[in-house]
Amino acid sequence: MLFENAAVSFLKKIRSLNPHAKIVWAYGMLGDMLSVQIKDAVDRFRRENDDPDVWYLSLPAATEETMGSRDHPGPACHEAARTTADFLRII
């Protein structure tokens, strides 16, 4: 719950500085250990602030096969960019 509260505070700060922005929390490319907590924080923020312009976007995970040199995302990881672009087109 501590992380969720901090995440909601973070979203409040972003919203206060960007009152008309569409906010997308994209996560999961390099692991998804906090996905449930982040989704819960986004949902809670939306509910508590009646703010429909905040979303959670799950990114495709990078794998050993898709990584490039020195553990940086390789060309195959660009699927995350396509996922993000497609999502942004529909919101």
VMD Tcl script that builds the backbone (N, CA, C; Angstrom):
set m [mol new atoms 273]
animate dup $m
set s [atomselect $m all]
$s set {name element resname resid chain x y z} {
  {N N MET 1 A 0.814 -1.199 0.000}
  {CA C MET 1 A 0.000 0.000 0.000}
  {C C MET 1 A 0.859 1.266 0.000}
  {N N LEU 2 A 2.045 1.159 0.582}
  {CA C LEU 2 A 2.948 2.304 0.620}
  {C C LEU 2 A 3.308 2.741 -0.800}
  {N N PHE 3 A 3.651 1.770 -1.666}
  {CA C PHE 3 A 3.995 2.099 -3.049}
  {C C PHE 3 A 2.785 2.692 -3.761}
  {N N GLU 4 A 1.622 2.092 -3.577}
  {CA C GLU 4 A 0.415 2.594 -4.243}
  {C C GLU 4 A 0.134 4.040 -3.845}
  {N N ASN 5 A 0.252 4.348 -2.560}
  {CA C ASN 5 A 0.033 5.723 -2.103}
  {C C ASN 5 A 1.032 6.679 -2.750}
  {N N ALA 6 A 2.284 6.263 -2.831}
  {CA C ALA 6 A 3.310 7.096 -3.463}
  {C C ALA 6 A 3.016 7.280 -4.952}
  {N N ALA 7 A 2.544 6.232 -5.607}
  {CA C ALA 7 A 2.220 6.313 -7.028}
  {C C ALA 7 A 1.046 7.256 -7.265}
  {N N VAL 8 A 0.043 7.212 -6.407}
  {CA C VAL 8 A -1.097 8.131 -6.524}
  {C C VAL 8 A -0.624 9.566 -6.317}
  {N N SER 9 A 0.245 9.790 -5.357}
  {CA C SER 9 A 0.808 11.133 -5.136}
  {C C SER 9 A 1.587 11.605 -6.359}
  {N N PHE 10 A 2.341 10.691 -6.957}
  {CA C PHE 10 A 3.090 11.002 -8.166}
  {C C PHE 10 A 2.142 11.429 -9.292}
  {N N LEU 11 A 1.050 10.689 -9.467}
  {CA C LEU 11 A 0.071 11.041 -10.499}
  {C C LEU 11 A -0.580 12.394 -10.206}
  {N N LYS 12 A -0.851 12.688 -8.949}
  {CA C LYS 12 A -1.405 13.989 -8.581}
  {C C LYS 12 A -0.452 15.115 -8.961}
  {N N LYS 13 A 0.823 14.896 -8.713}
  {CA C LYS 13 A 1.835 15.903 -9.060}
  {C C LYS 13 A 1.887 16.116 -10.573}
  {N N ILE 14 A 1.899 15.014 -11.313}
  {CA C ILE 14 A 1.916 15.128 -12.777}
  {C C ILE 14 A 0.689 15.877 -13.266}
  {N N ARG 15 A -0.475 15.512 -12.722}
  {CA C ARG 15 A -1.711 16.171 -13.148}
  {C C ARG 15 A -1.690 17.653 -12.793}
  {N N SER 16 A -1.204 18.001 -11.616}
  {CA C SER 16 A -1.185 19.411 -11.219}
  {C C SER 16 A -0.301 20.246 -12.136}
  {N N LEU 17 A 0.753 19.646 -12.644}
  {CA C LEU 17 A 1.669 20.368 -13.540}
  {C C LEU 17 A 1.237 20.307 -14.999}
  {N N ASN 18 A 0.319 19.386 -15.306}
  {CA C ASN 18 A -0.135 19.179 -16.681}
  {C C ASN 18 A -1.641 18.950 -16.683}
  {N N PRO 19 A -2.419 19.997 -16.403}
  {CA C PRO 19 A -3.852 19.815 -16.168}
  {C C PRO 19 A -4.655 19.284 -17.352}
  {N N HIS 20 A -4.158 19.428 -18.564}
  {CA C HIS 20 A -4.936 18.986 -19.730}
  {C C HIS 20 A -4.303 17.801 -20.467}
  {N N ALA 21 A -3.253 17.255 -19.891}
  {CA C ALA 21 A -2.521 16.168 -20.561}
  {C C ALA 21 A -3.250 14.837 -20.441}
  {N N LYS 22 A -3.006 13.989 -21.410}
  {CA C LYS 22 A -3.371 12.586 -21.303}
  {C C LYS 22 A -2.150 11.901 -20.695}
  {N N ILE 23 A -2.346 11.213 -19.590}
  {CA C ILE 23 A -1.238 10.605 -18.858}
  {C C ILE 23 A -1.295 9.096 -19.060}
  {N N VAL 24 A -0.199 8.536 -19.538}
  {CA C VAL 24 A -0.115 7.088 -19.746}
  {C C VAL 24 A 1.082 6.577 -18.953}
  {N N TRP 25 A 0.826 5.674 -18.016}
  {CA C TRP 25 A 1.897 5.033 -17.266}
  {C C TRP 25 A 2.200 3.733 -17.992}
  {N N ALA 26 A 3.252 3.747 -18.800}
  {CA C ALA 26 A 3.658 2.573 -19.578}
  {C C ALA 26 A 4.707 1.803 -18.778}
  {N N TYR 27 A 4.482 0.504 -18.627}
  {CA C TYR 27 A 5.333 -0.279 -17.734}
  {C C TYR 27 A 5.353 -1.739 -18.157}
  {N N GLY 28 A 6.456 -2.398 -17.886}
  {CA C GLY 28 A 6.518 -3.838 -18.048}
  {C C GLY 28 A 7.584 -4.343 -18.995}
  {N N MET 29 A 8.235 -3.468 -19.698}
  {CA C MET 29 A 9.226 -3.910 -20.669}
  {C C MET 29 A 10.415 -4.612 -20.009}
  {N N LEU 30 A 10.814 -4.129 -18.855}
  {CA C LEU 30 A 11.968 -4.712 -18.172}
  {C C LEU 30 A 11.566 -5.397 -16.869}
  {N N GLY 31 A 10.398 -5.979 -16.878}
  {CA C GLY 31 A 9.876 -6.678 -15.709}
  {C C GLY 31 A 8.547 -6.076 -15.305}
  {N N ASP 32 A 7.749 -6.886 -14.636}
  {CA C ASP 32 A 6.417 -6.398 -14.272}
  {C C ASP 32 A 6.085 -6.635 -12.801}
  {N N MET 33 A 7.121 -6.618 -11.960}
  {CA C MET 33 A 6.928 -6.886 -10.534}
  {C C MET 33 A 5.917 -5.952 -9.880}
  {N N LEU 34 A 5.791 -4.738 -10.365}
  {CA C LEU 34 A 4.912 -3.756 -9.735}
  {C C LEU 34 A 3.651 -3.477 -10.553}
  {N N SER 35 A 3.385 -4.311 -11.558}
  {CA C SER 35 A 2.252 -4.024 -12.441}
  {C C SER 35 A 0.926 -3.942 -11.698}
  {N N VAL 36 A 0.669 -4.838 -10.775}
  {CA C VAL 36 A -0.599 -4.818 -10.039}
  {C C VAL 36 A -0.707 -3.534 -9.222}
  {N N GLN 37 A 0.358 -3.164 -8.535}
  {CA C GLN 37 A 0.337 -1.961 -7.716}
  {C C GLN 37 A 0.164 -0.698 -8.568}
  {N N ILE 38 A 0.824 -0.664 -9.717}
  {CA C ILE 38 A 0.700 0.512 -10.589}
  {C C ILE 38 A -0.706 0.583 -11.167}
  {N N LYS 39 A -1.234 -0.546 -11.645}
  {CA C LYS 39 A -2.616 -0.557 -12.160}
  {C C LYS 39 A -3.587 -0.094 -11.084}
  {N N ASP 40 A -3.421 -0.597 -9.866}
  {CA C ASP 40 A -4.301 -0.203 -8.761}
  {C C ASP 40 A -4.191 1.293 -8.478}
  {N N ALA 41 A -2.978 1.827 -8.521}
  {CA C ALA 41 A -2.775 3.258 -8.272}
  {C C ALA 41 A -3.438 4.093 -9.365}
  {N N VAL 42 A -3.281 3.681 -10.607}
  {CA C VAL 42 A -3.909 4.404 -11.722}
  {C C VAL 42 A -5.428 4.357 -11.578}
  {N N ASP 43 A -5.962 3.179 -11.312}
  {CA C ASP 43 A -7.415 3.045 -11.137}
  {C C ASP 43 A -7.913 3.907 -9.978}
  {N N ARG 44 A -7.191 3.866 -8.876}
  {CA C ARG 44 A -7.580 4.661 -7.709}
  {C C ARG 44 A -7.530 6.153 -8.010}
  {N N PHE 45 A -6.458 6.578 -8.681}
  {CA C PHE 45 A -6.346 7.992 -9.041}
  {C C PHE 45 A -7.509 8.413 -9.932}
  {N N ARG 46 A -7.825 7.611 -10.935}
  {CA C ARG 46 A -8.940 7.916 -11.849}
  {C C ARG 46 A -10.242 8.074 -11.071}
  {N N ARG 47 A -10.491 7.115 -10.180}
  {CA C ARG 47 A -11.726 7.116 -9.381}
  {C C ARG 47 A -11.793 8.326 -8.444}
  {N N GLU 48 A -10.743 8.509 -7.660}
  {CA C GLU 48 A -10.744 9.558 -6.640}
  {C C GLU 48 A -10.746 10.966 -7.223}
  {N N ASN 49 A -10.246 11.107 -8.432}
  {CA C ASN 49 A -10.133 12.431 -9.044}
  {C C ASN 49 A -11.053 12.614 -10.237}
  {N N ASP 50 A -11.905 11.628 -10.486}
  {CA C ASP 50 A -12.815 11.670 -11.632}
  {C C ASP 50 A -12.059 12.128 -12.886}
  {N N ASP 51 A -10.941 11.452 -13.138}
  {CA C ASP 51 A -10.032 11.829 -14.226}
  {C C ASP 51 A -9.939 10.691 -15.238}
  {N N PRO 52 A -10.684 10.792 -16.339}
  {CA C PRO 52 A -10.667 9.711 -17.332}
  {C C PRO 52 A -9.440 9.726 -18.249}
  {N N ASP 53 A -8.581 10.716 -18.112}
  {CA C ASP 53 A -7.437 10.860 -19.017}
  {C C ASP 53 A -6.130 10.333 -18.431}
  {N N VAL 54 A -6.229 9.281 -17.618}
  {CA C VAL 54 A -5.052 8.629 -17.044}
  {C C VAL 54 A -5.208 7.130 -17.282}
  {N N TRP 55 A -4.168 6.509 -17.841}
  {CA C TRP 55 A -4.227 5.090 -18.186}
  {C C TRP 55 A -2.963 4.360 -17.763}
  {N N TYR 56 A -3.105 3.051 -17.652}
  {CA C TYR 56 A -1.971 2.145 -17.476}
  {C C TYR 56 A -1.821 1.386 -18.779}
  {N N LEU 57 A -0.601 1.284 -19.287}
  {CA C LEU 57 A -0.324 0.531 -20.512}
  {C C LEU 57 A 0.729 -0.517 -20.211}
  {N N SER 58 A 0.364 -1.759 -20.416}
  {CA C SER 58 A 1.304 -2.867 -20.232}
  {C C SER 58 A 2.131 -3.030 -21.500}
  {N N LEU 59 A 3.435 -2.934 -21.351}
  {CA C LEU 59 A 4.333 -3.072 -22.493}
  {C C LEU 59 A 4.767 -4.526 -22.654}
  {N N PRO 60 A 5.067 -4.936 -23.890}
  {CA C PRO 60 A 5.590 -6.290 -24.091}
  {C C PRO 60 A 6.956 -6.421 -23.414}
  {N N ALA 61 A 7.164 -7.539 -22.777}
  {CA C ALA 61 A 8.408 -7.766 -22.038}
  {C C ALA 61 A 9.581 -8.002 -22.979}
  {N N ALA 62 A 10.691 -7.409 -22.625}
  {CA C ALA 62 A 11.938 -7.708 -23.321}
  {C C ALA 62 A 12.407 -9.080 -22.835}
  {N N THR 63 A 12.961 -9.832 -23.737}
  {CA C THR 63 A 13.462 -11.157 -23.374}
  {C C THR 63 A 14.944 -11.238 -23.712}
  {N N GLU 64 A 15.554 -12.298 -23.301}
  {CA C GLU 64 A 16.964 -12.501 -23.618}
  {C C GLU 64 A 17.180 -12.473 -25.131}
  {N N GLU 65 A 16.217 -12.983 -25.871}
  {CA C GLU 65 A 16.329 -13.033 -27.336}
  {C C GLU 65 A 16.146 -11.665 -27.995}
  {N N THR 66 A 15.422 -10.760 -27.339}
  {CA C THR 66 A 15.155 -9.459 -27.952}
  {C C THR 66 A 16.124 -8.370 -27.484}
  {N N MET 67 A 16.948 -8.695 -26.500}
  {CA C MET 67 A 17.891 -7.697 -25.998}
  {C C MET 67 A 19.094 -7.588 -26.932}
  {N N GLY 68 A 19.658 -6.387 -26.961}
  {CA C GLY 68 A 20.852 -6.161 -27.752}
  {C C GLY 68 A 22.092 -6.274 -26.884}
  {N N SER 69 A 23.118 -5.580 -27.284}
  {CA C SER 69 A 24.375 -5.670 -26.541}
  {C C SER 69 A 24.288 -4.926 -25.212}
  {N N ARG 70 A 25.073 -5.395 -24.268}
  {CA C ARG 70 A 25.195 -4.788 -22.945}
  {C C ARG 70 A 23.842 -4.594 -22.254}
  {N N ASP 71 A 22.963 -5.554 -22.466}
  {CA C ASP 71 A 21.639 -5.567 -21.839}
  {C C ASP 71 A 20.769 -4.353 -22.175}
  {N N HIS 72 A 20.974 -3.774 -23.321}
  {CA C HIS 72 A 20.099 -2.707 -23.795}
  {C C HIS 72 A 19.074 -3.319 -24.735}
  {N N PRO 73 A 17.875 -2.757 -24.784}
  {CA C PRO 73 A 16.867 -3.285 -25.701}
  {C C PRO 73 A 17.379 -3.281 -27.140}
  {N N GLY 74 A 17.191 -4.390 -27.810}
  {CA C GLY 74 A 17.597 -4.513 -29.202}
  {C C GLY 74 A 16.455 -4.132 -30.138}
  {N N PRO 75 A 16.684 -4.228 -31.450}
  {CA C PRO 75 A 15.656 -3.842 -32.426}
  {C C PRO 75 A 14.317 -4.562 -32.216}
  {N N ALA 76 A 14.342 -5.815 -31.792}
  {CA C ALA 76 A 13.094 -6.544 -31.583}
  {C C ALA 76 A 12.275 -5.943 -30.436}
  {N N CYS 77 A 12.914 -5.224 -29.558}
  {CA C CYS 77 A 12.206 -4.588 -28.441}
  {C C CYS 77 A 11.387 -3.380 -28.894}
  {N N HIS 78 A 11.566 -2.972 -30.123}
  {CA C HIS 78 A 10.830 -1.816 -30.608}
  {C C HIS 78 A 9.335 -2.079 -30.692}
  {N N GLU 79 A 8.933 -3.314 -30.430}
  {CA C GLU 79 A 7.509 -3.624 -30.345}
  {C C GLU 79 A 6.850 -2.761 -29.265}
  {N N ALA 80 A 7.595 -2.434 -28.229}
  {CA C ALA 80 A 7.054 -1.560 -27.178}
  {C C ALA 80 A 6.698 -0.193 -27.751}
  {N N ALA 81 A 7.494 0.306 -28.663}
  {CA C ALA 81 A 7.196 1.597 -29.296}
  {C C ALA 81 A 5.936 1.489 -30.142}
  {N N ARG 82 A 5.795 0.393 -30.877}
  {CA C ARG 82 A 4.581 0.192 -31.680}
  {C C ARG 82 A 3.351 0.078 -30.779}
  {N N THR 83 A 3.488 -0.663 -29.683}
  {CA C THR 83 A 2.385 -0.810 -28.731}
  {C C THR 83 A 1.970 0.550 -28.198}
  {N N THR 84 A 2.951 1.364 -27.836}
  {CA C THR 84 A 2.673 2.689 -27.295}
  {C C THR 84 A 2.019 3.585 -28.345}
  {N N ALA 85 A 2.567 3.595 -29.550}
  {CA C ALA 85 A 2.012 4.429 -30.619}
  {C C ALA 85 A 0.574 4.023 -30.934}
  {N N ASP 86 A 0.322 2.733 -31.017}
  {CA C ASP 86 A -1.043 2.260 -31.289}
  {C C ASP 86 A -1.996 2.700 -30.185}
  {N N PHE 87 A -1.557 2.595 -28.942}
  {CA C PHE 87 A -2.380 3.003 -27.804}
  {C C PHE 87 A -2.675 4.494 -27.862}
  {N N LEU 88 A -1.664 5.285 -28.137}
  {CA C LEU 88 A -1.844 6.748 -28.185}
  {C C LEU 88 A -2.802 7.165 -29.293}
  {N N ARG 89 A -2.857 6.387 -30.365}
  {CA C ARG 89 A -3.791 6.715 -31.453}
  {C C ARG 89 A -5.249 6.555 -31.036}
  {N N ILE 90 A -5.516 5.675 -30.089}
  {CA C ILE 90 A -6.926 5.409 -29.733}
  {C C ILE 90 A -7.418 6.182 -28.517}
  {N N ILE 91 A -6.502 6.821 -27.782}
  {CA C ILE 91 A -6.986 7.545 -26.593}
  {C C ILE 91 A -7.330 8.989 -26.923}
}
mol reanalyze $m
mol bondsrecalc $m
mol representation Tube
mol addrep $m
